[in-house]
Amino acid sequence: MLRSILVALDDAPSAIAARDAAIAYARRTGASLTVAVVLDRPHTQSDHEAVPLGAGAFKEHRDATLTAQAEAEAAAALADCAKAAAGLDYRVLRLEDAPGPALIKAGAAHDVIVVGRDCTLGRELADGGVAPVIESLLRDGARPVVVVPAGWTPRESGPAVAAYDGSAPSREALHLFALLDLGAGMQVRVAALGAKEADALKLAQEGVACLRGMDAVPVPLTGNDVSEAILAEVRRSNARMLVMGAFGGSSLIRMLVGSTTDLLLRDSPVPIFVAR
Protein backbone atom coordinates (compact mmCIF):
# COMPACT_ATOMS: atom_id res chain seq x y z
CA MET A 1 0.00 0.00 0.00
CA LEU A 2 1.32 3.41 -0.98
CA ARG A 3 1.57 5.63 2.09
CA SER A 4 3.83 8.54 1.08
CA ILE A 5 5.02 10.26 -2.09
CA LEU A 6 7.89 12.70 -2.60
CA VAL A 7 7.90 14.86 -5.72
CA ALA A 8 10.67 17.22 -6.82
CA LEU A 9 9.58 20.65 -8.06
CA ASP A 10 11.09 23.08 -10.52
CA ASP A 11 9.90 24.96 -13.61
CA ALA A 12 10.91 22.39 -16.27
CA PRO A 13 7.94 21.04 -18.30
CA SER A 14 8.62 17.48 -17.13
CA ALA A 15 8.77 18.60 -13.48
CA ILE A 16 5.35 20.19 -13.89
CA ALA A 17 4.06 16.91 -15.36
CA ALA A 18 5.66 15.03 -12.44
CA ARG A 19 3.96 17.36 -9.97
CA ASP A 20 0.57 16.73 -11.56
CA ALA A 21 1.19 12.97 -11.65
CA ALA A 22 2.15 12.94 -7.95
CA ILE A 23 -0.96 14.93 -7.05
CA ALA A 24 -3.10 12.47 -9.02
CA TYR A 25 -1.46 9.48 -7.27
CA ALA A 26 -2.06 11.10 -3.87
CA ARG A 27 -5.71 11.82 -4.62
CA ARG A 28 -6.32 8.30 -5.94
CA THR A 29 -4.52 6.35 -3.23
CA GLY A 30 -4.89 8.60 -0.20
CA ALA A 31 -1.10 8.63 0.26
CA SER A 32 0.48 11.65 1.92
CA LEU A 33 2.30 14.02 -0.45
CA THR A 34 5.54 15.90 0.13
CA VAL A 35 6.72 18.46 -2.41
CA ALA A 36 10.39 19.38 -2.42
CA VAL A 37 12.25 22.37 -3.84
CA VAL A 38 16.03 22.02 -4.18
CA LEU A 39 17.99 25.20 -3.45
CA ASP A 40 21.33 23.55 -4.33
CA ARG A 41 23.53 25.60 -1.99
CA PRO A 42 26.77 23.87 -3.11
CA HIS A 43 26.30 25.49 -6.54
CA THR A 44 24.88 28.83 -5.42
CA GLN A 45 27.18 29.42 -2.44
CA SER A 46 30.50 27.64 -2.92
CA ASP A 47 32.64 28.34 0.14
CA HIS A 48 35.47 26.11 -1.10
CA GLU A 49 35.90 27.65 -4.55
CA ALA A 50 39.36 29.05 -5.28
CA VAL A 51 38.98 32.81 -5.82
CA PRO A 52 41.69 34.89 -7.53
CA LEU A 53 43.07 37.86 -5.64
CA GLY A 54 40.67 40.78 -5.93
CA ALA A 55 37.77 38.66 -7.19
CA GLY A 56 36.09 38.22 -3.82
CA ALA A 57 33.52 40.94 -4.45
CA PHE A 58 32.62 39.42 -7.83
CA LYS A 59 32.09 35.98 -6.25
CA GLU A 60 30.00 37.44 -3.46
CA HIS A 61 27.78 39.25 -5.98
CA ARG A 62 27.50 36.13 -8.17
CA ASP A 63 26.57 33.90 -5.19
CA ALA A 64 23.96 36.41 -4.04
CA THR A 65 22.47 36.52 -7.54
CA LEU A 66 22.34 32.72 -7.84
CA THR A 67 20.83 32.39 -4.37
CA ALA A 68 18.15 34.97 -5.12
CA GLN A 69 17.39 33.23 -8.41
CA ALA A 70 17.04 29.84 -6.70
CA GLU A 71 14.76 31.31 -4.03
CA ALA A 72 12.58 33.02 -6.65
CA GLU A 73 12.28 29.85 -8.74
CA ALA A 74 11.39 27.83 -5.63
CA ALA A 75 8.73 30.35 -4.60
CA ALA A 76 7.19 30.30 -8.09
CA ALA A 77 7.16 26.48 -8.21
CA LEU A 78 5.50 26.29 -4.79
CA ALA A 79 2.89 28.88 -5.75
CA ASP A 80 2.02 26.93 -8.91
CA CYS A 81 1.87 23.71 -6.89
CA ALA A 82 -0.60 25.27 -4.45
CA LYS A 83 -2.92 26.06 -7.37
CA ALA A 84 -2.57 22.59 -8.92
CA ALA A 85 -3.15 20.81 -5.59
CA ALA A 86 -6.13 22.88 -4.52
CA GLY A 87 -7.97 21.03 -1.77
CA LEU A 88 -5.18 18.49 -1.20
CA ASP A 89 -3.05 18.70 1.93
CA TYR A 90 0.70 18.32 1.42
CA ARG A 91 3.98 19.06 3.13
CA VAL A 92 6.77 21.29 1.77
CA LEU A 93 10.48 20.50 2.01
CA ARG A 94 13.19 23.06 1.22
CA LEU A 95 16.33 21.04 0.47
CA GLU A 96 19.66 22.85 0.78
CA ASP A 97 22.03 20.20 -0.59
CA ALA A 98 22.79 19.32 -4.23
CA PRO A 99 19.86 17.53 -5.97
CA GLY A 100 21.16 13.95 -5.79
CA PRO A 101 22.14 13.80 -2.10
CA ALA A 102 19.17 15.94 -1.07
CA LEU A 103 16.53 13.77 -2.73
CA ILE A 104 18.19 10.49 -1.74
CA LYS A 105 18.11 11.55 1.92
CA ALA A 106 14.56 12.93 1.78
CA GLY A 107 13.33 10.00 -0.30
CA ALA A 108 14.34 7.46 2.35
CA ALA A 109 11.30 8.56 4.40
CA HIS A 110 8.88 8.00 1.50
CA ASP A 111 7.61 5.03 -0.50
CA VAL A 112 8.26 6.46 -3.95
CA ILE A 113 9.99 9.47 -5.53
CA VAL A 114 8.39 11.21 -8.51
CA VAL A 115 10.65 13.31 -10.73
CA GLY A 116 10.49 14.91 -14.17
CA ARG A 117 12.60 13.29 -16.86
CA ASP A 118 14.56 16.43 -17.79
CA CYS A 119 14.09 18.58 -14.68
CA THR A 120 17.08 20.77 -13.88
CA LEU A 121 16.69 21.03 -10.07
CA GLY A 122 19.04 23.89 -9.46
CA ARG A 123 21.90 24.22 -11.93
CA GLU A 124 22.06 20.68 -13.34
CA LEU A 125 21.69 20.08 -17.08
CA ALA A 126 19.71 17.15 -18.48
CA ASP A 127 22.29 15.62 -20.80
CA GLY A 128 20.56 13.58 -23.50
CA GLY A 129 17.14 14.48 -22.12
CA VAL A 130 17.48 12.56 -18.83
CA ALA A 131 18.21 14.53 -15.65
CA PRO A 132 21.47 13.56 -13.83
CA VAL A 133 19.55 13.32 -10.55
CA ILE A 134 17.71 10.27 -11.92
CA GLU A 135 20.94 8.34 -12.28
CA SER A 136 21.84 9.29 -8.69
CA LEU A 137 18.47 8.14 -7.38
CA LEU A 138 18.71 4.80 -9.19
CA ARG A 139 22.33 4.19 -8.30
CA ASP A 140 22.36 5.30 -4.65
CA GLY A 141 18.76 5.69 -3.54
CA ALA A 142 16.68 3.19 -1.59
CA ARG A 143 13.27 3.87 -3.13
CA PRO A 144 11.62 3.26 -6.50
CA VAL A 145 11.40 6.24 -8.80
CA VAL A 146 8.62 7.34 -11.15
CA VAL A 147 10.14 9.24 -14.08
CA VAL A 148 7.60 11.46 -15.86
CA PRO A 149 8.02 12.88 -19.39
CA ALA A 150 7.13 16.45 -20.32
CA GLY A 151 3.57 16.90 -21.50
CA TRP A 152 2.18 13.88 -19.64
CA THR A 153 -1.37 14.36 -18.38
CA PRO A 154 -2.72 11.93 -15.75
CA ARG A 155 -5.59 9.77 -17.00
CA GLU A 156 -7.80 7.04 -15.60
CA SER A 157 -7.83 4.70 -18.60
CA GLY A 158 -5.28 2.37 -20.12
CA PRO A 159 -3.18 -0.50 -18.75
CA ALA A 160 0.32 -0.59 -17.33
CA VAL A 161 3.03 -2.37 -19.31
CA ALA A 162 5.56 -4.24 -17.17
CA ALA A 163 8.83 -5.05 -18.93
CA TYR A 164 10.12 -8.37 -17.59
CA ASP A 165 13.48 -10.00 -18.35
CA GLY A 166 13.70 -12.63 -15.59
CA SER A 167 16.37 -10.81 -13.56
CA ALA A 168 16.13 -10.22 -9.81
CA PRO A 169 15.72 -6.42 -10.24
CA SER A 170 12.94 -7.06 -12.75
CA ARG A 171 11.10 -9.28 -10.27
CA GLU A 172 11.69 -6.71 -7.51
CA ALA A 173 10.13 -3.97 -9.66
CA LEU A 174 6.98 -6.04 -10.20
CA HIS A 175 6.74 -6.97 -6.51
CA LEU A 176 7.08 -3.32 -5.41
CA PHE A 177 4.59 -2.12 -8.00
CA ALA A 178 2.07 -4.64 -6.68
CA LEU A 179 2.79 -3.93 -3.00
CA LEU A 180 2.50 -0.16 -3.40
CA ASP A 181 -0.78 -0.62 -5.29
CA LEU A 182 0.12 1.99 -7.90
CA GLY A 183 -1.55 -0.25 -10.45
CA ALA A 184 -4.91 -0.38 -8.66
CA GLY A 185 -7.66 -0.67 -11.24
CA MET A 186 -5.22 -1.23 -14.12
CA GLN A 187 -4.64 -4.30 -16.18
CA VAL A 188 -0.91 -5.05 -16.17
CA ARG A 189 0.47 -6.38 -19.46
CA VAL A 190 3.66 -8.26 -18.61
CA ALA A 191 5.80 -8.03 -21.72
CA ALA A 192 8.83 -10.26 -22.30
CA LEU A 193 11.07 -10.64 -25.34
CA GLY A 194 12.28 -13.97 -26.66
CA ALA A 195 13.89 -15.44 -29.75
CA LYS A 196 10.71 -17.48 -30.20
CA GLU A 197 7.19 -16.62 -29.14
CA ALA A 198 6.98 -19.73 -26.93
CA ASP A 199 10.10 -18.65 -25.04
CA ALA A 200 8.75 -15.12 -24.63
CA LEU A 201 5.39 -16.45 -23.41
CA LYS A 202 7.05 -18.65 -20.77
CA LEU A 203 9.09 -15.69 -19.49
CA ALA A 204 6.05 -13.38 -19.48
CA GLN A 205 4.03 -15.94 -17.51
CA GLU A 206 6.83 -16.01 -14.93
CA GLY A 207 6.44 -12.25 -14.59
CA VAL A 208 2.66 -12.55 -14.21
CA ALA A 209 3.25 -14.83 -11.21
CA CYS A 210 5.00 -11.89 -9.48
CA LEU A 211 1.75 -9.92 -9.59
CA ARG A 212 -0.57 -12.17 -7.61
CA GLY A 213 -3.94 -10.60 -6.98
CA MET A 214 -3.64 -8.17 -9.89
CA ASP A 215 -5.26 -8.30 -13.32
CA ALA A 216 -2.07 -9.35 -15.12
CA VAL A 217 -1.73 -10.95 -18.56
CA PRO A 218 1.37 -12.26 -20.38
CA VAL A 219 2.43 -10.48 -23.58
CA PRO A 220 5.08 -12.38 -25.59
CA LEU A 221 7.24 -10.20 -27.84
CA THR A 222 9.75 -11.20 -30.48
CA GLY A 223 12.50 -9.21 -32.16
CA ASN A 224 16.07 -8.08 -31.68
CA ASP A 225 15.61 -4.73 -29.96
CA VAL A 226 14.19 -4.84 -26.42
CA SER A 227 13.52 -1.12 -26.06
CA GLU A 228 11.88 -0.89 -29.48
CA ALA A 229 9.60 -3.85 -28.72
CA ILE A 230 8.62 -2.53 -25.29
CA LEU A 231 7.89 0.98 -26.55
CA ALA A 232 5.82 -0.47 -29.42
CA GLU A 233 3.73 -2.39 -26.86
CA VAL A 234 3.29 0.76 -24.74
CA ARG A 235 1.93 2.62 -27.76
CA ARG A 236 -0.14 -0.30 -29.11
CA SER A 237 -1.89 -0.86 -25.78
CA ASN A 238 -2.32 2.89 -25.05
CA ALA A 239 -0.62 2.27 -21.70
CA ARG A 240 -0.54 4.90 -18.97
CA MET A 241 2.56 3.59 -17.19
CA LEU A 242 5.65 1.48 -17.83
CA VAL A 243 7.12 -0.68 -15.06
CA MET A 244 10.68 -1.97 -15.19
CA GLY A 245 13.76 -3.02 -13.29
CA ALA A 246 17.30 -3.65 -14.48
CA PHE A 247 17.94 -5.27 -17.81
CA GLY A 248 20.96 -7.53 -17.97
CA GLY A 249 21.75 -7.37 -14.26
CA SER A 250 23.58 -4.13 -13.47
CA SER A 251 22.88 -2.18 -16.66
CA LEU A 252 20.24 -0.05 -14.92
CA ILE A 253 22.66 1.09 -12.24
CA ARG A 254 25.50 1.75 -14.70
CA MET A 255 23.14 3.69 -16.97
CA LEU A 256 25.29 2.96 -20.00
CA VAL A 257 24.66 5.17 -23.01
CA GLY A 258 22.63 3.18 -25.52
CA SER A 259 21.50 0.62 -22.92
CA THR A 260 17.91 -0.58 -22.83
CA THR A 261 17.29 1.32 -19.62
CA ASP A 262 18.73 4.56 -20.95
CA LEU A 263 16.69 4.33 -24.15
CA LEU A 264 13.44 3.61 -22.31
CA LEU A 265 14.03 6.45 -19.85
CA ARG A 266 14.74 8.82 -22.72
CA ASP A 267 11.98 7.78 -25.13
CA SER A 268 9.01 6.50 -23.11
CA PRO A 269 5.87 8.57 -23.77
CA VAL A 270 4.44 7.58 -20.35
CA PRO A 271 5.70 7.66 -16.75
CA ILE A 272 8.13 4.86 -15.86
CA PHE A 273 8.10 3.14 -12.46
CA VAL A 274 11.72 2.01 -11.98
CA ALA A 275 13.14 -0.12 -9.18
CA ARG A 276 16.55 -1.72 -8.79
C-alpha positions in Angstrom: 0.0 0.0 0.0 1.3 3.4 -1.0 1.6 5.6 2.1 3.8 8.5 1.1 5.0 10.3 -2.1 7.9 12.7 -2.6 7.9 14.9 -5.7 10.7 17.2 -6.8 9.6 20.7 -8.1 11.1 23.1 -10.5 9.9 25.0 -13.6 10.9 22.4 -16.3 7.9 21.0 -18.3 8.6 17.5 -17.1 8.8 18.6 -13.5 5.3 20.2 -13.9 4.1 16.9 -15.4 5.7 15.0 -12.4 4.0 17.4 -10.0 0.6 16.7 -11.6 1.2 13.0 -11.6 2.2 12.9 -8.0 -1.0 14.9 -7.1 -3.1 12.5 -9.0 -1.5 9.5 -7.3 -2.1 11.1 -3.9 -5.7 11.8 -4.6 -6.3 8.3 -5.9 -4.5 6.3 -3.2 -4.9 8.6 -0.2 -1.1 8.6 0.3 0.5 11.7 1.9 2.3 14.0 -0.4 5.5 15.9 0.1 6.7 18.5 -2.4 10.4 19.4 -2.4 12.3 22.4 -3.8 16.0 22.0 -4.2 18.0 25.2 -3.5 21.3 23.5 -4.3 23.5 25.6 -2.0 26.8 23.9 -3.1 26.3 25.5 -6.5 24.9 28.8 -5.4 27.2 29.4 -2.4 30.5 27.6 -2.9 32.6 28.3 0.1 35.5 26.1 -1.1 35.9 27.6 -4.5 39.4 29.1 -5.3 39.0 32.8 -5.8 41.7 34.9 -7.5 43.1 37.9 -5.6 40.7 40.8 -5.9 37.8 38.7 -7.2 36.1 38.2 -3.8 33.5 40.9 -4.5 32.6 39.4 -7.8 32.1 36.0 -6.2 30.0 37.4 -3.5 27.8 39.2 -6.0 27.5 36.1 -8.2 26.6 33.9 -5.2 24.0 36.4 -4.0 22.5 36.5 -7.5 22.3 32.7 -7.8 20.8 32.4 -4.4 18.1 35.0 -5.1 17.4 33.2 -8.4 17.0 29.8 -6.7 14.8 31.3 -4.0 12.6 33.0 -6.7 12.3 29.9 -8.7 11.4 27.8 -5.6 8.7 30.3 -4.6 7.2 30.3 -8.1 7.2 26.5 -8.2 5.5 26.3 -4.8 2.9 28.9 -5.8 2.0 26.9 -8.9 1.9 23.7 -6.9 -0.6 25.3 -4.5 -2.9 26.1 -7.4 -2.6 22.6 -8.9 -3.1 20.8 -5.6 -6.1 22.9 -4.5 -8.0 21.0 -1.8 -5.2 18.5 -1.2 -3.0 18.7 1.9 0.7 18.3 1.4 4.0 19.1 3.1 6.8 21.3 1.8 10.5 20.5 2.0 13.2 23.1 1.2 16.3 21.0 0.5 19.7 22.8 0.8 22.0 20.2 -0.6 22.8 19.3 -4.2 19.9 17.5 -6.0 21.2 14.0 -5.8 22.1 13.8 -2.1 19.2 15.9 -1.1 16.5 13.8 -2.7 18.2 10.5 -1.7 18.1 11.6 1.9 14.6 12.9 1.8 13.3 10.0 -0.3 14.3 7.5 2.3 11.3 8.6 4.4 8.9 8.0 1.5 7.6 5.0 -0.5 8.3 6.5 -4.0 10.0 9.5 -5.5 8.4 11.2 -8.5 10.7 13.3 -10.7 10.5 14.9 -14.2 12.6 13.3 -16.9 14.6 16.4 -17.8 14.1 18.6 -14.7 17.1 20.8 -13.9 16.7 21.0 -10.1 19.0 23.9 -9.5 21.9 24.2 -11.9 22.1 20.7 -13.3 21.7 20.1 -17.1 19.7 17.2 -18.5 22.3 15.6 -20.8 20.6 13.6 -23.5 17.1 14.5 -22.1 17.5 12.6 -18.8 18.2 14.5 -15.6 21.5 13.6 -13.8 19.5 13.3 -10.6 17.7 10.3 -11.9 20.9 8.3 -12.3 21.8 9.3 -8.7 18.5 8.1 -7.4 18.7 4.8 -9.2 22.3 4.2 -8.3 22.4 5.3 -4.7 18.8 5.7 -3.5 16.7 3.2 -1.6 13.3 3.9 -3.1 11.6 3.3 -6.5 11.4 6.2 -8.8 8.6 7.3 -11.2 10.1 9.2 -14.1 7.6 11.5 -15.9 8.0 12.9 -19.4 7.1 16.5 -20.3 3.6 16.9 -21.5 2.2 13.9 -19.6 -1.4 14.4 -18.4 -2.7 11.9 -15.8 -5.6 9.8 -17.0 -7.8 7.0 -15.6 -7.8 4.7 -18.6 -5.3 2.4 -20.1 -3.2 -0.5 -18.7 0.3 -0.6 -17.3 3.0 -2.4 -19.3 5.6 -4.2 -17.2 8.8 -5.1 -18.9 10.1 -8.4 -17.6 13.5 -10.0 -18.3 13.7 -12.6 -15.6 16.4 -10.8 -13.6 16.1 -10.2 -9.8 15.7 -6.4 -10.2 12.9 -7.1 -12.8 11.1 -9.3 -10.3 11.7 -6.7 -7.5 10.1 -4.0 -9.7 7.0 -6.0 -10.2 6.7 -7.0 -6.5 7.1 -3.3 -5.4 4.6 -2.1 -8.0 2.1 -4.6 -6.7 2.8 -3.9 -3.0 2.5 -0.2 -3.4 -0.8 -0.6 -5.3 0.1 2.0 -7.9 -1.6 -0.3 -10.4 -4.9 -0.4 -8.7 -7.7 -0.7 -11.2 -5.2 -1.2 -14.1 -4.6 -4.3 -16.2 -0.9 -5.0 -16.2 0.5 -6.4 -19.5 3.7 -8.3 -18.6 5.8 -8.0 -21.7 8.8 -10.3 -22.3 11.1 -10.6 -25.3 12.3 -14.0 -26.7 13.9 -15.4 -29.7 10.7 -17.5 -30.2 7.2 -16.6 -29.1 7.0 -19.7 -26.9 10.1 -18.6 -25.0 8.7 -15.1 -24.6 5.4 -16.4 -23.4 7.1 -18.6 -20.8 9.1 -15.7 -19.5 6.1 -13.4 -19.5 4.0 -15.9 -17.5 6.8 -16.0 -14.9 6.4 -12.3 -14.6 2.7 -12.6 -14.2 3.3 -14.8 -11.2 5.0 -11.9 -9.5 1.7 -9.9 -9.6 -0.6 -12.2 -7.6 -3.9 -10.6 -7.0 -3.6 -8.2 -9.9 -5.3 -8.3 -13.3 -2.1 -9.4 -15.1 -1.7 -10.9 -18.6 1.4 -12.3 -20.4 2.4 -10.5 -23.6 5.1 -12.4 -25.6 7.2 -10.2 -27.8 9.8 -11.2 -30.5 12.5 -9.2 -32.2 16.1 -8.1 -31.7 15.6 -4.7 -30.0 14.2 -4.8 -26.4 13.5 -1.1 -26.1 11.9 -0.9 -29.5 9.6 -3.8 -28.7 8.6 -2.5 -25.3 7.9 1.0 -26.5 5.8 -0.5 -29.4 3.7 -2.4 -26.9 3.3 0.8 -24.7 1.9 2.6 -27.8 -0.1 -0.3 -29.1 -1.9 -0.9 -25.8 -2.3 2.9 -25.0 -0.6 2.3 -21.7 -0.5 4.9 -19.0 2.6 3.6 -17.2 5.7 1.5 -17.8 7.1 -0.7 -15.1 10.7 -2.0 -15.2 13.8 -3.0 -13.3 17.3 -3.7 -14.5 17.9 -5.3 -17.8 21.0 -7.5 -18.0 21.8 -7.4 -14.3 23.6 -4.1 -13.5 22.9 -2.2 -16.7 20.2 0.0 -14.9 22.7 1.1 -12.2 25.5 1.7 -14.7 23.1 3.7 -17.0 25.3 3.0 -20.0 24.7 5.2 -23.0 22.6 3.2 -25.5 21.5 0.6 -22.9 17.9 -0.6 -22.8 17.3 1.3 -19.6 18.7 4.6 -20.9 16.7 4.3 -24.2 13.4 3.6 -22.3 14.0 6.4 -19.9 14.7 8.8 -22.7 12.0 7.8 -25.1 9.0 6.5 -23.1 5.9 8.6 -23.8 4.4 7.6 -20.4 5.7 7.7 -16.8 8.1 4.9 -15.9 8.1 3.1 -12.5 11.7 2.0 -12.0 13.1 -0.1 -9.2 16.5 -1.7 -8.8 
